Amino acid sequence: MIERFNGLDAAFLALETPSMHMHVSAVMVFEPPHDSPEIQTPGVQFDRMRQVFSERIHLVPALRRRAMRVPFGLGHPVWVDDPAFDLDFHVRRGSLPAPGGPYELAEFAAEVASRPLEPQKPLWEMHLVEGLESGHVAVVPKLHHSMIDGVMGAEVMGAFMDLSPAPTSWATQYRVQARRQDQVPSDPELLALAMSSLALQPQSAFNALRTTIGAVRQLAERNRRLREEQETDPPPGPFHAPRTSLNGAISAHRRYAFLDIPLDELRAVKRNFGGTLNDVVLTAVAGALRRLLAERGERLDESLVAMVPISTRDTSESALAGGGDAAAGPGNKLSAMLVSLATSIADPIERLGVIAEGSRLAKEQAQVLSEEVIGGWAQLAFPALSSRLARLAGNLKLFDHVRPLFNVVVSNVTGPSEPLWCAASRLVAVYPLGPIVEGVGLNVTVMSYMGTLYVGLLGCRELVPEVDHLAVLLGDSLVELVKAARRNGEHWA
């Protein structure tokens, strides 16, 4: 089976460079069953989990497909079934050095995130990690962003999970035999496919241009009304973010840190001061970055700008919600908004109010610059040109000399609210990792699971070497908001 990339998926693949790795990942911590002492034997849990992946990989056909690029970059790549698929290449066993605590686990995840995926194979890896303290084990999945967005990534992992310690039956109920092919398409076949799609480019370009002109006019009128009638600044645009030491040409090396906080505490902040949970997270990130830059001796005359991805995926496509094939709706269904982090404001509660209003306006603006506009131009882009521009920007260290598109990526993924198991081991924590992009040395991604918000901070090792300290500052910033909510509710803190 041959399936052509859509524009956004192709863009994620074309933008990959030696320093910009466009994959998403996570650190999933599991607690083995206490009544099975034999599982503590080295290798036993690895064998059990590998067996689960082997039995259920047919539920996610995308994991058996590899990407093939069209010669000369004249068209979008295609997905093809890999006739030489080898599960053992992708499912790997790892171990932490003593004492096997959070620092060692974060270093392992950073090392995994620092390496690109093998382009000639299906674009994913699954690392099963032993040696954690207290006998826990971890799974560190890594999937290329061209395959999947954050929401769909959670769904893919759900295919290998159960809703109880005993395996449930839904995974086999919808069994679909993987269609295999004996060989991959030849270069002439790929070129012929690309030529057929190029014939549609003029009409696609006209449609994209017409949609874009309409969106730009609507956006300009909307921003005019905000300034003149409501006396409000519109959301920031690209390249309007200030230059900071967090921004510049990135290296291939990463640092990672994580923390967690009860969702009820964040909800208390939301109830007392308004906004959304995402606004509370953005406010905490703003407070942490404000303190970090102050420690570096940097004075912010302008507020930092965050890029916040927005999922446009219909929740009815959820594999876990519908109990169907976990490959339903693969690929990326994303938009994004730029939000001022109001870092020029010292008071965290006042900052939360400004961010909440700015997020509301940015979300409305993102609806104008819809997925249709972004996807339309991505569909027209030639991979060869996109790839060369991305590499040129990295080689020239362009973002050491110009303003960044934005200062930080802050992403929020809604996870499951019910407990999950894999091979009878209970999932007790899931810390996400999102990619960092050229010019932006930090990604903060949060994911909810079982009443807890799990936060992962991935940084460029050169731009944000103290990412573990930043995690402490982020925790302090969240506690500051929670204490303010308690005082507002007439509780001592």
C-alpha positions in Angstrom: 0.0 0.0 0.0 1.3 3.4 -1.0 0.0 6.5 0.8 1.1 10.1 0.0 2.1 12.4 2.8 -0.2 15.4 3.4 1.5 18.8 3.5 2.0 19.2 7.2 3.4 15.7 7.7 5.8 16.2 4.8 6.9 19.5 6.3 7.9 17.8 9.6 10.0 15.4 7.6 11.5 18.0 5.4 12.5 20.2 8.3 14.6 17.5 9.9 18.3 18.6 10.2 21.3 17.2 12.0 20.5 19.5 14.9 16.6 19.7 14.7 15.1 16.3 15.4 11.4 16.3 14.6 10.3 13.5 16.9 8.0 13.3 19.9 8.7 11.1 22.9 7.7 10.4 26.5 8.9 8.8 29.7 6.3 6.3 30.9 7.0 4.8 34.4 5.4 1.5 35.3 5.0 -0.3 38.6 5.2 -4.1 38.3 2.7 -6.3 40.2 3.8 -6.9 43.8 2.5 -10.5 43.8 4.9 -11.6 41.0 8.4 -11.6 42.4 9.7 -13.4 39.3 9.1 -10.2 37.4 12.0 -8.6 39.2 14.5 -10.9 37.4 16.4 -8.9 34.8 14.9 -9.3 31.4 11.6 -10.8 32.4 9.6 -7.5 32.2 11.3 -6.7 28.9 10.2 -10.0 27.5 6.6 -9.5 28.8 6.3 -6.0 27.3 7.9 -7.0 24.0 5.4 -9.8 23.7 2.6 -7.2 24.1 4.0 -5.0 21.4 4.5 -8.1 19.1 0.9 -9.2 19.6 -0.7 -5.7 19.1 1.4 -3.9 16.6 -1.1 -4.9 13.9 -3.5 -2.4 15.6 -1.2 0.4 14.4 -0.4 -0.2 10.7 1.6 3.1 10.6 4.3 1.5 12.8 5.1 -1.0 10.0 5.4 1.7 7.3 8.6 3.6 6.2 8.8 6.9 4.5 10.2 7.1 1.0 11.3 10.4 -0.5 10.6 11.3 -4.1 13.8 11.7 -6.1 15.0 15.3 -6.4 12.4 16.3 -3.8 9.9 17.0 -6.6 6.9 15.8 -4.5 5.8 14.8 -1.1 7.2 11.6 0.3 5.0 8.5 0.5 4.4 5.9 3.2 4.9 2.2 2.1 4.8 -1.0 4.0 8.3 -2.1 5.0 8.9 -5.6 3.6 11.9 -6.0 5.9 10.2 -4.8 9.1 12.0 -6.1 12.1 10.4 -5.5 15.5 13.7 -6.1 17.4 15.2 -3.2 15.6 12.6 -0.9 17.1 12.0 -2.4 20.5 15.2 -2.0 22.5 16.3 -2.9 26.0 18.1 -0.3 28.2 19.2 0.1 31.8 19.9 3.0 34.1 23.1 3.4 36.1 22.8 3.3 39.9 20.9 4.6 41.8 18.3 4.7 39.0 16.6 7.8 40.2 14.8 10.7 38.4 18.1 12.3 37.3 19.4 9.1 35.6 16.1 8.6 33.9 16.0 12.1 32.6 19.5 11.7 31.3 18.5 8.5 29.5 15.5 10.3 27.9 17.7 13.2 26.9 20.2 10.9 25.2 17.3 9.2 23.3 16.0 12.6 22.2 19.4 13.7 21.0 19.6 11.0 18.3 17.7 11.1 15.0 15.7 8.2 13.9 16.9 5.9 11.1 15.4 7.3 7.9 15.5 4.0 6.0 13.3 2.3 8.7 9.8 2.9 10.1 10.3 6.2 12.0 9.9 5.0 15.6 11.7 3.4 18.5 10.6 1.9 21.9 13.1 1.7 24.7 12.2 -0.5 27.6 14.3 0.7 30.6 15.3 -1.4 33.6 17.3 -0.4 36.7 14.9 2.2 38.2 14.8 2.5 41.9 12.0 0.6 43.8 11.9 -1.9 41.0 9.9 0.2 38.6 10.5 0.0 34.8 10.1 2.7 32.1 9.1 2.8 28.5 10.5 5.6 26.4 8.7 5.7 23.0 10.0 7.9 20.2 8.0 8.6 17.1 8.6 11.0 14.2 6.3 14.0 14.1 5.6 13.3 10.4 3.7 10.2 11.6 1.8 11.6 14.5 0.9 14.6 16.6 0.7 14.6 20.4 -2.9 13.7 20.7 -2.6 10.8 18.3 0.6 9.7 20.0 -1.3 9.1 23.2 -3.8 7.1 21.1 -1.0 4.9 19.6 0.4 4.1 23.0 -3.1 3.3 24.2 -3.1 0.4 21.7 -0.6 -1.4 23.9 -2.4 -0.6 27.2 -5.1 -2.4 29.1 -7.8 -1.0 31.4 -7.0 -3.6 34.1 -4.0 -5.7 35.1 -5.5 -8.6 33.1 -5.4 -8.1 29.3 -8.7 -6.9 27.9 -10.3 -8.2 24.7 -10.8 -5.1 22.7 -7.2 -5.3 21.2 -7.9 -8.6 19.5 -11.6 -7.9 18.7 -10.6 -5.4 15.9 -7.7 -7.4 14.6 -6.6 -6.3 11.1 -4.0 -8.3 9.3 -1.2 -6.1 8.1 -1.1 -5.9 4.3 2.4 -6.6 3.2 4.2 -6.0 -0.1 7.3 -7.8 -1.4 9.1 -4.7 -2.6 9.0 -0.9 -2.3 8.2 1.3 -5.2 11.1 2.2 -7.6 12.3 5.8 -8.2 10.6 6.0 -11.6 7.3 4.9 -9.9 7.7 7.6 -7.3 8.5 10.2 -9.9 5.4 9.2 -11.9 3.3 9.6 -8.7 4.8 13.0 -8.1 4.2 14.2 -11.7 0.5 13.3 -11.4 0.1 15.4 -8.3 2.1 18.3 -9.8 -0.7 18.6 -12.5 -3.0 19.7 -9.7 -0.7 22.3 -8.3 -2.0 25.3 -10.2 -5.5 24.9 -9.0 -4.3 24.1 -5.4 -2.1 27.2 -5.5 -5.1 29.4 -6.6 -7.2 28.0 -3.8 -4.5 28.5 -1.2 -3.9 32.1 -2.4 -7.6 32.9 -2.4 -8.1 31.4 1.1 -5.0 33.3 2.4 -6.0 36.6 1.0 -9.4 36.3 2.7 -7.8 35.3 6.0 -5.3 38.2 5.9 -8.1 40.7 5.2 -10.2 39.3 8.0 -7.2 39.3 10.4 -6.2 42.9 9.5 -9.8 44.2 10.1 -10.0 42.2 13.4 -6.7 43.7 14.7 -7.7 47.2 13.7 -10.9 46.9 15.7 -8.9 45.6 18.7 -6.6 48.6 18.6 -9.1 51.3 17.8 -12.3 50.2 19.4 -11.2 48.1 22.3 -7.8 49.7 22.9 -6.2 46.2 23.1 -3.0 45.0 21.6 -3.6 42.1 19.2 -1.7 38.8 19.7 2.0 38.9 18.7 3.1 37.9 15.2 6.0 35.8 14.1 9.5 37.3 14.6 8.0 39.8 17.2 9.5 37.9 20.1 12.5 39.5 21.9 16.0 38.0 21.5 17.1 36.2 24.7 19.8 33.7 25.7 17.2 31.0 25.4 17.1 31.6 21.6 19.7 31.0 19.0 21.1 28.3 16.8 20.4 24.9 18.4 22.8 22.0 18.7 21.9 18.3 18.4 22.3 17.7 22.1 19.5 17.8 24.6 18.9 18.1 28.4 15.6 16.9 29.9 13.9 17.4 33.3 10.4 16.6 34.6 8.0 17.3 37.4 4.4 16.7 38.3 1.6 18.6 40.2 -1.9 17.6 41.2 -4.5 18.9 38.8 -6.8 19.9 41.7 -4.4 22.5 42.7 -4.3 24.0 39.2 -8.1 23.9 39.1 -8.2 25.8 42.3 -6.1 28.6 40.7 -8.5 28.5 37.7 -11.6 28.7 39.9 -10.2 31.6 41.9 -8.7 33.8 39.2 -10.3 32.7 35.9 -8.8 31.6 32.6 -8.2 28.0 31.6 -5.8 25.3 32.9 -3.6 26.0 29.9 -3.5 29.7 31.0 -2.4 28.6 34.4 0.4 26.5 32.9 1.5 29.4 30.6 1.6 31.8 33.6 3.7 29.3 35.6 6.1 28.9 32.6 6.3 32.7 32.3 7.2 33.1 36.0 9.9 30.4 35.7 11.5 31.9 32.6 11.3 35.4 34.1 13.3 34.2 37.1 15.8 32.2 35.0 16.6 35.1 32.7 16.9 37.4 35.8 19.5 35.0 37.2 21.3 35.2 33.9 21.4 38.9 34.3 19.0 39.6 31.4 16.5 42.4 31.6 13.3 41.9 29.6 11.9 45.1 28.1 9.5 43.1 26.0 7.4 40.1 27.0 8.4 36.6 25.9 6.2 34.9 23.3 5.1 31.3 23.4 4.0 29.1 20.5 1.1 27.0 21.6 0.0 24.1 19.3 -3.7 23.5 18.9 -5.2 20.2 18.0 -7.8 20.2 15.3 -8.5 16.5 15.7 -12.1 15.5 16.2 -12.3 13.6 19.5 -14.7 11.1 17.9 -11.5 9.9 16.0 -10.1 8.7 19.3 -9.2 5.0 19.2 -9.5 4.6 22.9 -12.9 6.4 23.1 -14.3 4.4 20.2 -12.6 1.1 21.0 -11.3 0.7 17.4 -8.2 0.7 15.4 -5.5 2.9 17.0 -4.4 4.0 13.6 -7.6 5.9 12.9 -6.9 9.4 11.8 -3.1 9.2 11.6 -0.8 12.1 10.8 -0.9 15.7 12.1 -4.1 17.7 12.6 -2.7 20.9 14.1 -2.9 24.6 14.2 -1.0 27.0 16.5 -1.3 30.3 18.2 1.3 32.8 19.5 0.6 34.1 23.0 2.4 36.9 25.0 3.6 35.5 28.3 3.4 38.9 29.9 6.8 38.5 31.5 7.1 42.2 32.0 4.4 41.9 34.8 5.8 40.9 38.2 2.6 40.0 40.0 1.7 36.4 39.0 -2.1 36.9 39.4 -2.1 40.0 37.2 0.1 38.1 34.7 -2.5 35.3 34.7 -5.3 37.7 33.8 -3.3 39.2 30.9 -2.3 35.8 29.6 -5.9 34.5 29.8 -7.1 37.4 27.7 -4.2 37.2 25.3 -4.9 33.4 24.9 -8.5 34.1 24.1 -7.6 36.6 21.4 -4.9 34.3 20.0 -7.3 31.4 19.8 -9.7 33.5 17.9 -6.9 34.7 15.6 -5.8 31.0 15.1 -9.3 30.2 13.8 -8.9 32.9 11.2 -5.5 31.5 10.2 -7.0 28.0 10.1 -5.5 24.6 9.5 -6.9 25.0 5.9 -4.6 28.0 5.3 -1.5 26.5 6.9 -2.1 23.1 5.3 -2.8 24.6 1.9 0.6 26.2 1.7 2.3 23.2 3.3 0.7 21.0 0.6 2.3 23.2 -2.1 5.8 23.3 -0.6 8.5 21.3 -2.4 10.3 19.1 0.1 13.7 19.8 -1.6 13.3 23.5 -1.1 12.0 23.2 2.5 14.8 20.8 3.5 17.5 23.0 2.0 16.2 26.2 3.7 16.1 24.4 7.0 19.7 23.1 6.7 20.9 26.5 5.5 19.4 28.2 8.5 21.2 25.8 10.8 24.5 25.9 8.9 24.5 29.7 8.9 23.4 29.9 12.6 20.8 32.3 11.3 19.0 32.6 14.7 22.1 33.8 16.4 21.6 37.0 14.4 17.8 37.6 14.0 14.8 37.6 16.3 13.3 34.2 16.9 9.9 33.3 15.5 8.9 32.9 19.2 10.8 32.2 22.5 9.4 28.9 23.7 7.0 26.1 22.8 4.4 25.2 25.4 2.2 22.3 24.5 -0.7 20.7 26.4 -1.9 17.2 25.7 -5.0 15.7 27.4 -4.2 12.2 28.6 -6.4 9.4 29.9 -8.3 9.8 33.1 -8.5 6.1 33.9 -5.6 3.9 35.1 -3.7 1.9 32.5 -1.6 -1.2 32.5 0.9 -2.9 30.2 1.9 -6.5 30.7 0.2 -6.4 34.1 2.3 -3.4 35.2 0.5 -0.2 36.2 1.3 3.1 34.5 2.1 5.5 37.4 3.6 8.5 35.5 3.9 9.8 31.9 6.2 12.7 31.2 6.0 14.0 27.6 8.9 15.3 25.4 8.2 17.7 22.5 10.7 18.7 19.9 12.7 21.9 19.9 13.1 23.9 16.7 15.7 26.1 15.2 16.1 29.4 17.1 14.0 28.1 20.1 16.0 26.3 22.8 13.2 25.1 25.0 10.0 23.0 24.7 7.6 22.6 27.7 5.0 19.9 27.2 2.4 18.9 29.8 0.1 15.9 29.8 -2.7 15.0 32.2 -3.1 11.5 33.6 -5.2 10.2 36.6 -5.6 13.6 38.2 -2.0 14.7 37.8 -0.3 17.1 35.4 3.0 15.7 34.2 5.4 18.3 32.9 8.4 17.6 30.6 11.1 20.2 29.8 13.4 19.5 26.8 16.1 22.0 26.2 19.1 22.5 23.9 22.1 21.5 25.9 24.0 24.6 24.9 21.1 27.2 25.3 19.4 25.7 28.3 22.0 23.6 30.2 20.3 24.2 33.5 17.0 22.7 32.5 16.8 20.8 35.8 17.0 24.1 37.7 14.3 25.5 35.4 12.1 22.6 36.4 12.6 23.7 40.0 11.7 27.3 39.1 8.6 26.1 37.3 7.5 24.1 40.3 8.1 27.2 42.5 6.0 29.3 40.1 3.1 26.8 40.2 3.3 26.7 44.0 3.2 30.5 44.1 -0.1 30.5 42.1 -1.6 27.7 44.3 -0.7 29.6 47.5 -2.4 32.7 46.1 -5.5 30.7 45.3 -5.6 29.4 48.9 -5.2 32.9 50.3 -8.0 34.1 48.1 -10.2 31.3 49.4 -9.4 32.5 53.0 -7.2 29.5 53.8 -3.8 30.0 55.3 -0.8 29.0 53.3 
